[in-house]
Amino acid sequence: DRPFVAFEKYVDAILDLLLIGETPGIKNRLVDRLGRNEILFFGPDEGTAGYMDWASQHARKRGASFWKAFTTGKSQALGGIPHDTYGMTTRSVHQYVLGVIRKLGLDEAACTKLQTGGPDGDLGSNEIKISHDRTIAIIDGSGVLYDPQGIDRAELTRLATERQMIQHFDAAKLGAAGFRVLVEDFQVTLPDGTLVRDGLSFRNTFHLNRLTAADFFVPCGGRPESIDINNVGQLFEEDGSTRFKYVVEGANLFFTQDARLRLEKAGVHLFKDASANKGGVTSSSLEVLAALSLNDEEFGRVMCKQADGSLPAFYQEYVADVQAAIEANAAREFECLWSESSRTGKPKSVLSDELSVAIVDLRKSLEDTNLWDNVPLRRLIMSEALPARLLREIGLDNILAR
């Protein structure tokens, strides 16, 4: 019931381990069994996005040299790149939607979609803004919004811009078969005559309702394991066909692995959260890179919002570099998963795990070689891998030295 206090204590405990020297409030010096400096970085997650500024400033107060990079997703006043402002996670998720559309020759405007997670959230709002489909249903914390003809896009965009739940949707803009049922509603009769006794229960299970049949299902929120092996059968029609043709997971852990495999076996093209929503992690990584590469004076001048409220040109161009990197990485991973699944017949959700292991193994293999000592190769790789705007600002030599 006191999340910020818990967060403060957690951050202090981590800093105790990272900072060499006496720890405030502890009599004895901590024993260092590693023998070298360590740096850790915190990224925002549900409920902690507003705490990132405090943690960065607290690390600075305690003398951490890495304070600028200690947390990511900070406010722009502190040189952060807020994920939700720039739709960082959504940018990677939507690349998988676009990949399916491209591979199968679909028309996005004609595709129907179910979305969990509403216009008030990071993923939900940016998915509404970035997509051009015909969304038939949205489920969020306030209830269920449904229109088989497609929910009014202009009104959805208004809610997404204002970060408001679907309870604020103008119901006059629903079609004849459309409805909105809020969690506090009781005894509601739907246009087809169905009686909804309890709006909360209706909301909690609507993703399994027969009305939600759509081309795409893009979960952008919801409880973990909402679809598991025990209820995944409710996503199948009587003839054995599936209610969704394509699933791109934005929210973490909405499906269990057993449920994913069951859907893929039935022919659903499903892309797992671990692959689809890497955009936020990519943004955080490149925010850390800028913070470690720039000294304090440079960082304040080119990464932080200025006193007049303006954002430096460098910042805006760097954010564009980050967005381009997210989209390129997501498109490449989509191609990898699609081609490997086509070649081997393996489920894409299994291939996502195999690819993650392969990336980790590759990193370890590279660390065990002397490739870093090959200076021309090192400079070539780093000059291609590092964001172009950062290279132009301070140069490869400064980045490598720092």
N, C-alpha and C positions, 0 to 999 in steps of 0.2 A: 504493500500500500504506500511505499515511499520510494518510488523507482529512482528518482534523481539522487537520493542519499545513497542508495545501493550502488548506483553508477559511480558516484564520487569515490566511494571506498574501493571499488574495483579498480578504478583508474589509479588511485594512489598505490594500491598493492602492486600493480604492474610496474609503475614507476620505481617503486622500492627495489624491484628486481633488475630494472634496466640501468639505473643510475648508480655509478660507483661512488662510495663514500658513506658517511653516516646517514641513517634513515631517521627522519623526524619521529620522535616518540618511542624509538627502540634503542636500548642501551648498547647493544653489541652490534658490531659490524656484520652484515650479511656475508656468508661464506660464498665465494665465487669459485665454482668448480669447472667453469668453462674456460676462463682465462682470456676472453676477448670480448669486445663490446658487442652488444646486441641492440638492434632497433626493431621495434614492432609498430604496426600501424593499425588504427581502428577505423573501420568503415561504418557508416550509418545503417541501421536496420530498423525494423518496425518499433516505433516508440522511442528511439534514441537519436533521431535525426537532429532534434533541437538541442542535443547535449554536446555536439561536436565542437562548437566554439569554446565552450567552457573547458573541455579537456585539453584542447590545444593551448589555451592561455595558462592553464594550470601547469602543464608541462614546461612552459616557458618560465613561469614563476619559480619552479623547482630547479631551473638551470639545465634543462634538457637541450642539447645542441640541435636536436631533431624536432623541436617543437612545431615548426611550420608544417611538418609532414606527419605529425603524430596522429592527427585525425583527418579524415577526408569527408567531402560533402559539406564542408564548412560554409558559412555565409561568404558572400563575395567581398565583404569588408575585410575579411581575414584571408583573402586570396583563394577561397574554396570554390569548387565547382559543384553547386547543388544538383544532385541527380534529377530531382523532379523538375526543376526549372528548365533543364535542357533535355528531359526525356531520355536519359542515358540508358536505362534498362529497357525501356520500350523500344528504343532504336534497334537493339539486338533481337528482341522478341519479334518485331515486325518484319525483320529480314527473313525469318523463317516462313512467315505468312506469304511474303512476296515470292520466296523461293518456290513454294508449292504452286502458287498461281502461275509462275513462269514455267515450271516443269510440265504442268498439266494443261497449259494454254487456257487458263480460266480468265474470266472478266471479274475483277475485284468488285466492281459496282453491283454485279448480279449475285455475288456470293452472300449467303446468309450467315449470321454469326450469333452465338451465345457468349456472353461475357459475364464472369463473376468478378466482383470488385467494381465499385461504382465511380462516378465522375468526381468524387471527392478525394480519391486516392492518387498516389503517384502513378502507378502502372495504369490504373483504370482511366484516369483523365487523359493521359498522354496517348493511350491506345485509341480513345475516341478521336483525339485531335489528328493523329497520324494516319488513321485508316480511312478507307473510302467504300466500305462494304455496306450491306443492308443488315444492320444489327436488329435482331428480333426480340432479344431479351437481355436485360441487365439485372443482376442480383447484387445488392449491396447491403450495408448494415441496416438500412432503413426499410428494406422490403424488396418487392419484385416489380419490375416494369416490363410489360410485354405488349408487342404489336406485331402480328404475323406479316403485315405489309412492310414492316421496317419502321423503327422508332424515328421520329422526326429528328433529322441530323442537326439542324440548326439549333433546336432546343437542347439537344444533348451537348452540343459544343458550348452553348451558353453555360450549362451546369459545369462542364469540365473546366471552363475558363474561370468560373467563380468558385470552383472546388466545393460544389454542393451535392448532397445525396439526391437520389431519385425522388425522395419525398417532396422536393421542390420543383419537380417536373410539371409543366402546365398540362394537366390531364385533358384539356380541351383539344390538344394536338394529337391525341391518340385516335386511331381508326376505330371503326365500328366493333371490331373483334378484339381491340386492345384493352388492357386494364392495368391498374396499379393497385397492388395489395401491400399495405404497410404492416410492419411487425405488430403494431398495436391494434390492428383491425380484427374484428370478430364477425362471424356470420355474414360473409360477403358472397354474393352470387355473381359469378363470372358471366360474360356475354353468352357462353355456350350452355349456361344453366347449371354449371358445377357450383356446389356450395363449399366455400372455404370457411371452415369453422374457426380456425385459429391462424392469424397472419404470421406469427412467429414460426410455427411448425411448417407452414406452407413455404416460407422463405428458406428454411433450413434444408428442405428436400426438393426445391424446385429444379435444381440442376439435373434431377433424375426424372422429371415430369415429361410425359409424352409430348407436351406442347413445345419443348425446347429443341426438337429436331432441327438441325441446321447443318450447313456445309462445314463451318469452322466452330470449334469450341476453343476459346482463348481465356483460360482462368487467369485473372489479374488480382485475385484476392480470394479469401475463403480459408476454412480450417484445414490443417494438414490431414491427409488421409480421408478426405471427403468422399473419394471413390476408392473402394478397396475390392478385394476379391469377393466379398459377401454381397455387395450391391451393384457391382459392375454389370451384372446381368440385366439390370433395369435400363441399361443404355441400348439394349437390343430390341428390335421389333419382333413380332410373332414369326415373320418369315426368316429370321436369322440375320437380317441386315442390321447395321449399326445406326444409331441415331445421329452420329457425327461422322463425317468422312475424314476430317483433318483436325488434329489437336496440337496446339502449340502452347506449351506451359509457360506462362509468365510467372505465376505465383509458385512459391516453393512447396513441394511435397503434397500438392493437391491430390495426386494419384499415388497409390502404392505401386511398386514394381510389378507385382502379380497382376494388378488391374491393367497396367500398361501392356503387358505381354498378351493378355487376353484380347485386348482391343486390336493390337497389331496382328495377331493371328487371324483376326476376322477381316483384315484388310485396311484398317485405319492407318493413315500416315500420321504418326505421333512423334513429336519432338520433345524430349525431356527437358525439365527445368535447368538441369546442370549445363546443358548446351545453350538453350535458348535465352536465358536471362543473364548472360555474362557481361552485359553492357555496363552495369553499375560497377562491377569489379574492375573492368578495363578503365573506366573513368577514374576510379580511385587510384589505380596504379599510376596513371599518367599525372594525376594531381600530386602524388608523392614524388614522382620524378622531377616535376617542375620545382617543388619545394626544396628538394635536396640539391638540385643543380644551380639554383639561384642563391646568391648571398642575401642577407637581410635587406640591404639597401635596394638591390635589384628587384627582389620579391615584392617589397612594398610599392615600388614604382610601376612595375609592369603587371602584377597579378592582383593587386588589391583595388577595390573600388575607391575612387578618389574623394576628397573632401566635398567636391561639388556634386557628388553622386554619379559621376561618369565612370565607365569602365574603360581601362586602357585598351588601345588598339591591339597590343600584344595579347591581352587576355582573350579578347573576342576571337582573334585568329587562332589562338591555342585551343580554345574550346571547339572551334570548327575542326581543327586537326584531330581532337579527341573523338568527336562524333564520326568523322570519316574513318578513323581506326576501328571504332566499334562496329560500324556497318560492314567494313571490309572483312574483319575477323569473323563476324557472324555469317556473312555470305560464303566465306571459304569453308567454315565448319559445316554449314548446310550442305554444300557441294560434296564435301567429304563423306558425310553421313548418308546422303542420298545415293552416291555412286557405290559406296561400300555395301549398302543394304541391297542395292540392285545386283551387285556382283556376287555377293555371298549368300543372300537370302536371310541374313541375320536381322533380328528386330533392331530398329534404330535406337531404342532405349538401351539395349545391350551394347551397341556400338558406341554410344555416348560414354559409357563407363570404360570401355576398352580404350577409347581415344584419350580420356583423362589419364589413365594409367600410362599410356604411350607417351604423353607429353611429360609426365613426371620422370619416366625412365629415360627419355631423351635428354632432359635437363641433367640428370645424374651422369649419364654417359659423357656429356659434353664437359661437365666439371672434372671428370676423371682423365681428360685428355690435356695436351699442352697447346690446344688451339689458341688459347688466350695469349700465349707467348708469340704467336705469329702476328706481328704488329700490322703489316699491311692488310691481312685478313680481318683482324680485329677492327681496324679503322673503317674498312669497307662495310662490314656487317653493321657496326654501330651507326654509321652515317645513313644507312638505309632504314634501320630500325627506329631510330629516335625521331620524334616529331620535327618536321621541317622548320616550323616557326621557332622552336627552342634552339635548334642548330644555328639559325640565322642570328638569333639574339646574342648568344654568348660563345658560340663556336664549339666544335667537337673537343678541342684540347681542354677547354675549361670544364666541360661536362665530365670528361674522363678523369681529370685531376681531382674534381670535387667528389 
